[in-house]
Amino acid sequence: MQPTIQNAPASRTGLWAGRILSGLAVALFIFTGGFALLKPAMAMQGFAHYAYPDGVVPRIIGTELVCALIYAIPRTSVLGAILLTGYLGGATATHVRVGEPFYLPIIVGIVVWVGLYLRDERLRALVPLRRSAS
């Protein structure tokens, strides 16, 4: 007989912590994407530093904003977290390639997943951190 895995329902504090962490992550993506849209000359300089051609900047920024939007919608938040993980993997690789510290995109990715884990019961059921005593 296999042990039963049970999920404790999210506490009110955990739920709000998850919402706050997720909100901070979405705000960060919207801020950086919005900055790139509002200050295109500065954004182009930053992307030139990373050796990205000018033509890809709008696509990268668009991808960032769309992924953040998908993550912000409760029904599609798991897909959004997966897409943001891929996006942040590219950011990590870019920082490694130019010899800069690469931990910030990794930390943001952890915040994305912890926020989602705390606020989404489906994810807690899929990845249980506790086992019930049999």
N, C-alpha and C positions, 0 to 999 in steps of 0.2 A: 504494500500500500504506500503510495506516495504522500509525503507530507503536504498539508494544505498551506498555501501561502495566502495570508490575509493582509490586506492593506488597512492601516489605520486611516480613518478619514482625516483630511487635513484640518489642522487646528486653525482657528480664526487668525491667529498671529502668523502662522506659516503661510496661509493664503495671502494675507496682506503683504508679507515679506516677498512672496513670489511676484505679486502684482507690482510692487515697488521696484524690484530688481528688473523685471521685464520692461517696466516703463522707463527706467534709466537707460537700458540698452536701446530701446526704440528711440528715445530722445537723443542719444549719442549718434545713432545712424542718421536721424533726420537732421540734426545739427551739422554733421560733417557733410552730408549730401547737400543740404541747403546752402552751406557756406560755399561749396564748390560751384553751385549754380549762381549764387549772388556775387561771388568774387572770382569770376572765371580766370582772370590774369594770374591771381595768386595760386589758384588751383593748377593752372597749366605749369607754373614754375615748379610746384611740388611734384607733379607727375613727370616733368622733365628731369627732375632730380633722380627719379626712379627709372628713367630711360623709357617711359611710355610715350608712344607717339600721340600727337594732339587728337587724332581722330578717334582714339579709343576712350578718351576721358568721358564724353557724355554717356557712352554705353556702360562704363564702370559705375558712374554715379547713378544712372538709371537702375542698374542691377541692384545696387545697394539700397536704394529707396524702395524698390518693389519688394525685395526680400524682407525689409523691415516692416513694410505694410502687411505682407502675408503673415509675418510673425505676430503682429499686433492684433490680428483678427482671431478670436478664440477658436473658431472652427478649423482654421488652417495653421494654427500656431506651431504644430509639430513639423509640418512641411516647411514653414518659415525658419524654424530652428535648424533644420537640416540644410536649407539653402544658405543661411547665414554662416553655418559652420564651414561650408565650402568657400564662401566669400572670404571669411577670416583666414582660412588656410592659404588662400592666394595672397592675402596681406602679410601673413607670416613669412611666406616664401619670398616675397618682395623685400621685406626687411632683412632677411638672412642674406639674400643675394647682394645687397649693397653694404652689408657689414654693420647694420644698425641693430640696437636691441630689439628683439622680436617677441618679448613676453607680453606686450600690451594686447595684441590681437588674441592671444591665447587666453588672457584674463577675461577679455570681453566675451569670448566664446563660452567660458565657464559660467559667467554671469547669465548669459542667454539660457543655458541649459538648467542651471540651478533655479532661476526664476520660473522657467516652465515647469520643472519638476515640482516645485512647491505649489503651483497654482493649478496643475492639471492632473486630475485623478486618473485619467487614462494612462498617463506616463508613469505614475507611481505604481499602477497595477502591472505595467509592462516590465518595469525595473524595480522590483521590491527591494528595499534595503533591510527589511526585517522579516524574520520567519516566525510563524506562530509556534508556541510551545505545544508539542503533541502529547 
